[in-house]
Amino acid sequence: MIGVAVFHLALALGAPWGEASWGGSHAGVLPVNLRVAIGVSVFVDLLLAAVCAGYVARGGGRRVVLWMVAGYFALGAVLNALSPSVIERVIWTPVAVLLMLLVASGARRV
């Protein structure tokens, strides 16, 4: 998840990887509005990593939160699989599936 946050941060700072995000609709550097939006997602990525690492949502509610995070990644896998961007389908779909499986595995152990 930290790797995803780093990727999003790089996009927000102007890395020319637009074809690997937002459905591949913007080759090169993302427009400012999408860079701001993806910059916000860096904080979401880090919050999800903190939840999974056990720094947030301790106790009985943690299992519910982890299942919600697993669902978030499941949705991400579906959206990436349906993306018109080949890069998203080939790279981000498996990443989202792997993250979903890892988080679901952790949720089962809580």
N, C-alpha and C positions, 0 to 999 in steps of 0.2 A: 504494500500500500504506500510505503514511503517512495518507492520507485514511481508509482503513478503520480504522487504529489510532485515529485521532481520534474516529471514530464510536463505536467500542467503548469508548473512555475516557469519552466523554460518557454512554453507557448505564451504565457502571459507577458514574459519579458521580451518577446519578439523572435523566438526561434522560428525558422521557416518550415515548420512541420504541419501547416494547416491541413494538408491532405490526410493526415492521420487523426483528425478530430473533426467534430461537428459535421459528420457525414461526408467529409472530404470536399465540401463545397467551396473551400477557399484555399487555393494553392499558395504556398509560401507563407508569409507572415499573416496572421489573422487580423481582421479589422479591429479597431479599438474597442468597440462594444463587446465583441466576443473575447478579446483579451481580458477585459475587466471581468466578464462572467466566468471565464476559466480561472482567473485569479482568485475569485471567491471559492471556486471548487477546491483550491489548494487547502483551504481551511477545513472544508468538509472531509477531504482525504485524510488530513491529519487527525481530525476528530474520530473518524472511523478507525484509524490505526490505534488511537488511544483507547477506544472502546474494546477493540480486539485484544490489546495488550493487557487489559484489566485495569487501566488507570482511570477509566470512567465507567459508571454503571456497575458498581460492585454489588454483591449480594444477590438476592433472589431475582431482581429485575434484570440482571445481566443476561440471563438466558433468553429472555424475550427480546432484549435489545440486539443480541447476537443473531437471533433468527431474523429480525428485521433487516440487519445489515446483510445477511445472506440473501434475503429477498431482493435487496437493493442491487446486489451483484448479479443475481439471476436476471433481473430486469435489464441490467446493463449488457449481459450476455446476449439476450434476445435482440435488444436494439442494435448492438454491434453486428450481430449476425444478419440483420436486415438492412444494414447500412449500404448505401451505394458505393462507399469507399472500400476498395479492395484491401487497403492497409488496415482499416478498422476490422474488416471481416477476418483477415488472416492473423493479425497480431492481437487486437484487443478482445475479440470474442474468446479465444483460449485463456487470456489473462483473466477476464471476468469470470469464466467458468472455474478456473483454478482458485481464485479468491473466494467464490461462492462455496466451493467444496471445503476449503480450509476453514472458513468461518463457520459453516454448518457443522463440521467435525468438532470445532471448539465448542459450539453451542450444545452439542450432545454430551460433552464432558462436564459441563457446568452443573 
